[in-house]
Amino acid sequence: MSQSANLLLNLEQYRQSLCRLVADLMLKKQSFLAAAESCTGGLIAAACTDLAGSSQWFERGFVSYSNAAKTEMLGVDATLIAQFGAVSEPVAAAMAQGAVKHSAAQVAVAVTGVAGPTGGGAEKPVGTVWIGWWVDGKTTTELCHFDGDRAMVRALTVQRALQGLIERLKD
């Protein structure tokens, strides 16, 4: 098994532990989670729903890969995308807010980034990801830069999105 494949397997096991923690915290808050995903293409929703009993705390996932989908599904203002780009703090925040607004969830996580191997540039190289969270009526965001191939960038994005969710749910 290659080093990259080994690392992805370890990340998968860690992701499962993170999902169990998210589940415990969501059940404790008696809240539902929505995921708004671009670069991960539904991997956060899949990670959450891999866990038996997730219907008690996971409400829905939005795969808003295109700019039009971000606007149509989540209500992200097209002028935000035009002004800042899809991979930006304002768009990640708007995606998280839109996920709550367009669902029955009280908590949301949103990701938008450049997973590669193409699509990056000088300002936003491959591995650039913005994550947004909506927890307790407050939106927070984080800029991440991940190394690795497409699979690694996506796996690390899921991991950080779940870690950040846990941090915010514990507050």
C-alpha positions in Angstrom: 0.0 0.0 0.0 1.4 3.4 -1.0 2.1 6.1 1.6 -0.7 8.2 0.2 -3.2 5.4 0.4 -2.1 4.6 3.9 -2.6 8.2 4.9 -6.1 8.3 3.3 -7.0 5.1 5.3 -5.9 6.7 8.5 -7.8 9.9 7.7 -10.9 7.7 7.0 -10.7 6.2 10.5 -10.2 9.6 12.1 -13.2 10.9 10.1 -15.4 8.2 11.5 -14.3 9.3 15.1 -15.1 12.9 14.2 -18.5 12.0 12.9 -19.3 10.2 16.2 -18.3 13.3 18.1 -20.4 15.5 15.9 -23.4 13.1 16.4 -23.0 13.2 20.2 -22.9 17.0 20.2 -25.8 17.5 17.8 -27.9 15.1 19.8 -27.0 16.9 23.0 -28.0 20.2 21.3 -31.2 18.6 19.9 -30.3 20.2 16.6 -30.0 19.2 13.0 -27.1 19.7 10.6 -27.0 20.7 7.0 -23.9 20.6 4.8 -23.4 22.9 1.8 -20.5 21.5 -0.3 -18.7 22.5 -3.4 -15.2 21.1 -3.6 -16.0 18.0 -1.6 -19.0 17.1 -3.7 -21.1 15.6 -0.9 -18.3 13.9 1.1 -19.3 15.6 4.3 -22.9 14.5 4.0 -21.7 11.0 3.1 -19.4 10.9 6.1 -22.2 12.0 8.4 -24.8 9.6 7.0 -22.3 6.7 7.1 -23.0 6.7 10.8 -26.1 4.6 11.8 -28.7 6.8 13.4 -27.7 10.0 11.6 -31.3 10.7 10.7 -31.7 11.9 14.3 -29.3 14.8 13.7 -28.4 15.2 10.0 -31.0 17.0 8.0 -29.7 17.4 4.5 -26.8 18.1 2.2 -26.5 20.5 -0.7 -23.9 19.8 -3.4 -23.6 23.2 -5.0 -20.6 22.6 -7.2 -21.4 25.3 -9.8 -21.8 29.0 -9.1 -25.4 28.8 -10.4 -26.1 26.0 -7.9 -24.8 28.2 -5.1 -27.2 30.9 -6.1 -30.2 28.7 -6.8 -30.0 26.2 -4.0 -28.5 28.3 -1.2 -29.4 31.8 -2.1 -25.8 33.0 -2.4 -25.9 36.4 -4.0 -24.4 36.2 -7.5 -22.7 39.6 -7.0 -20.7 38.0 -4.1 -19.4 35.3 -6.4 -18.7 37.9 -9.1 -16.8 40.2 -6.8 -14.9 37.7 -4.6 -15.0 34.5 -6.5 -16.6 31.2 -5.5 -13.6 30.3 -3.4 -13.8 33.2 -0.9 -14.8 34.0 2.7 -18.0 35.8 1.8 -19.2 32.9 -0.3 -18.4 30.3 2.3 -20.3 32.3 4.9 -23.2 32.8 2.6 -23.3 29.1 1.8 -23.5 28.2 5.5 -26.2 30.8 6.1 -28.1 29.6 3.0 -27.9 26.0 4.2 -29.7 26.9 7.4 -32.2 29.2 5.6 -33.1 26.5 3.0 -33.5 23.6 5.4 -34.9 22.6 8.8 -31.4 22.6 10.2 -30.1 24.8 13.0 -26.4 24.2 12.3 -24.5 24.2 9.0 -21.1 23.6 7.6 -20.1 24.9 4.1 -16.9 24.3 2.0 -15.7 25.9 -1.2 -12.3 25.4 -2.6 -9.8 24.3 -5.3 -9.2 20.6 -5.0 -7.1 20.4 -8.2 -5.3 19.2 -10.0 -6.3 22.2 -12.2 -8.2 25.3 -11.5 -5.8 27.0 -9.1 -4.0 30.3 -9.7 -1.6 32.6 -8.0 -4.1 34.1 -5.6 -6.0 30.8 -5.0 -3.6 27.8 -5.6 -4.8 24.2 -5.6 -5.5 23.3 -2.0 -7.1 26.7 -1.1 -10.3 26.0 0.8 -12.7 28.3 2.7 -14.9 26.7 5.3 -17.9 28.3 6.9 -19.9 27.3 9.9 -23.3 28.5 11.2 -23.7 27.5 14.9 -25.9 29.2 17.5 -26.9 32.0 15.0 -23.3 32.9 14.4 -21.3 32.5 11.2 -17.6 31.9 11.3 -15.1 31.1 8.6 -11.6 29.7 8.1 -9.1 29.8 5.3 -7.2 26.5 4.8 -4.3 25.6 2.5 -4.0 21.8 2.1 -1.2 19.9 0.3 -1.6 16.8 -1.7 -3.5 15.5 -4.7 -7.3 16.0 -5.3 -8.2 13.0 -3.0 -6.0 14.3 -0.2 -7.3 17.9 -0.4 -10.9 16.7 -0.3 -10.2 14.3 2.6 -8.4 17.0 4.6 -11.3 19.5 3.9 -13.8 17.0 5.3 -11.6 16.4 8.3 -11.1 20.2 9.1 -14.8 20.9 8.4 -15.8 18.3 11.0 -13.1 19.4 13.5 -14.2 23.0 13.2 -17.8 22.0 13.7 -16.9 20.1 16.9 -15.0 23.1 18.2 -17.9 25.4 17.6 -20.5 23.0 19.0 -18.5 22.6 22.3 -18.5 26.4 22.9 
